[in-house]
Amino acid sequence: MKKILIVEDDQFIREMYNLILTKAGYEVTEALDGKDGLTMAQEGGYDVILLDLMMPNLDGLGFLSALKEEPSKKKNGPIIVLSNLAYGDAKQKAIELGASDFLVKADLDPKDVRAAVEKVFK
């Protein structure tokens, strides 16, 4: 079973993605903020990480930067950023720091998140 880590501070969004991905047959782990998510990601073993940018304790760009400086013990799969921070250079910075994709949450239907995850495994 493929393992997915959701790093998202918004409970409603986190639970919605968890429900959709669990129903699709994935094993889902949730992190409530960037700091907890980083600890989990540094342990590693996730096939995909879904990462929000705007979070307390450690934002998504800080997460990506810290993970780049101290890589995971077990290899992780791609990191997909899900954010409403679509302006400026946030997307470019996220890609430079190792994100494989950047999706704007406001433009997403929940099934789009499942499709982005499934695209990774094809």
C-alpha positions in Angstrom: 0.0 0.0 0.0 1.4 3.4 -1.0 2.0 5.8 1.9 1.0 9.5 1.7 1.9 12.2 4.2 -0.4 15.3 4.3 1.2 18.3 5.9 -1.7 20.8 6.3 -2.8 23.0 9.2 -6.4 23.4 8.0 -8.3 20.5 9.7 -11.2 20.5 7.1 -8.8 20.3 4.1 -6.6 17.8 5.8 -9.5 15.5 6.6 -11.0 15.9 3.2 -7.8 14.9 1.4 -7.3 12.0 3.9 -10.8 10.7 3.2 -10.5 10.9 -0.6 -7.0 9.2 -0.6 -7.9 6.6 2.0 -11.0 5.6 -0.1 -8.7 5.4 -3.1 -6.6 2.7 -1.3 -3.7 4.8 0.1 -2.3 4.7 3.6 -2.5 8.3 4.8 -0.6 10.0 7.7 -1.5 13.6 8.8 0.8 16.3 10.2 -0.9 19.3 11.7 1.9 21.8 10.9 5.2 22.1 9.2 7.3 21.3 12.2 5.5 17.9 12.8 5.5 17.2 9.1 9.2 17.8 8.8 9.9 15.3 11.7 7.8 12.7 9.9 9.3 13.4 6.5 12.8 13.2 7.9 12.0 9.7 9.1 10.9 9.1 5.5 9.3 6.2 3.7 6.4 8.2 2.1 5.6 7.6 -1.5 4.1 11.1 -1.8 4.1 14.2 0.4 1.3 16.8 0.1 2.5 20.1 1.5 0.8 23.3 2.3 2.9 26.5 2.3 1.2 28.7 4.8 1.3 26.9 8.2 2.2 27.7 11.8 5.5 26.7 13.4 7.2 26.1 10.1 5.9 27.1 6.7 6.1 25.0 3.6 9.2 26.7 2.1 11.0 26.3 5.5 9.9 22.6 5.4 11.4 22.1 1.9 14.6 24.0 2.9 15.1 22.0 6.1 14.4 18.7 4.3 17.0 19.6 1.7 19.6 20.4 4.4 18.8 17.2 6.4 17.4 14.6 4.0 15.2 11.8 5.2 16.5 8.5 6.7 14.3 6.5 4.3 13.7 7.8 0.8 10.5 9.8 0.2 8.7 10.2 -3.1 7.7 13.5 -4.7 6.5 16.5 -2.8 3.4 18.1 -4.2 2.7 21.6 -2.9 -0.9 22.6 -2.4 -1.3 26.3 -1.7 -3.3 29.4 -2.3 0.0 31.3 -2.4 0.0 31.4 -6.2 1.4 34.9 -6.6 5.0 36.1 -6.6 7.8 33.6 -6.6 6.4 31.1 -4.1 6.0 28.5 -6.9 9.5 29.0 -8.2 11.0 28.8 -4.7 9.1 25.6 -3.9 10.3 24.0 -7.2 13.9 25.1 -6.5 13.7 23.6 -3.0 12.6 20.2 -4.3 8.8 20.2 -4.9 7.8 18.2 -7.9 4.5 20.0 -8.5 2.5 23.1 -7.3 -1.2 23.1 -7.3 -3.4 26.1 -6.3 -5.9 24.9 -3.7 -8.6 27.5 -4.7 -8.6 26.0 -8.2 -8.8 22.4 -7.1 -11.7 20.0 -6.8 -10.7 17.3 -4.2 -10.6 14.6 -6.9 -7.8 16.7 -8.6 -5.6 16.0 -5.6 -6.3 12.3 -6.0 -5.5 12.6 -9.7 -2.2 14.4 -9.0 -1.2 11.6 -6.6 -2.2 8.9 -9.1 -0.2 10.7 -11.8 3.0 10.1 -9.6 2.4 6.4 -9.7 1.9 6.1 -13.5 
